[in-house]
C-alpha cells in the first residue's frame, strides 16, 4: 500500500488468539450447555412433556393407582426415579452427551414391547391383581432432546461465550 497506512493486527491479535483457542477447546461453553440441557430435561419430565411440547401418554390407570407418587418417570422418596439420574458428560473435546445410565431409560424414551426372556409369561402385581401376560407395551415418553427454547438458549450461551472470548471476559 502506498501513502499512509495503519496496521491493526497488533490491536486485535490478542482477541483473535483468544477466540481461536476458545473455539478449539470450548469446554466452558459445553459445561454451560450441559447444565442447561440437564435442567431443561428435568423440567420437561416434571411437565410430562416431550422436547416437542407434546404431552406424554397417560399411565395405565391400574398402575397409576399403585405408583409411589411423584408422577411419570419419577418416584417419591430419595431415589427420585429416572429423573434423578439425568446427567451430562463430555464426549471428546467438542461435544457433550445428556442422558441416563439406567438401562430402562431407553424404553421410556423410545417405547417398546417387553416380553419374557425365559419364562412362559410376564408375571407382576398390578393393584391387587396378579397379572400374567405375554407382553407389555410401553409407550414412548421422550424426555431427551432439544426443544426450540433449548436451541435459543444454547445460541445465547454461544453468543455470550464468543463475546467473552473477544473481550477477555471468558476463561
PyMOL commands that set and color helices and strands:
alter all, ss='L'
color gray80, all
select helices_A, chain A and resi 9-24+27-47+61-66+81-85+105-110+148-167
alter helices_A, ss='H'
color red, helices_A
select strands_A, chain A and resi 87-90+96-99+112-115+122-126+129-133+135-138
alter strands_A, ss='S'
color yellow, strands_A
deselect
rebuild
show_as cartoon
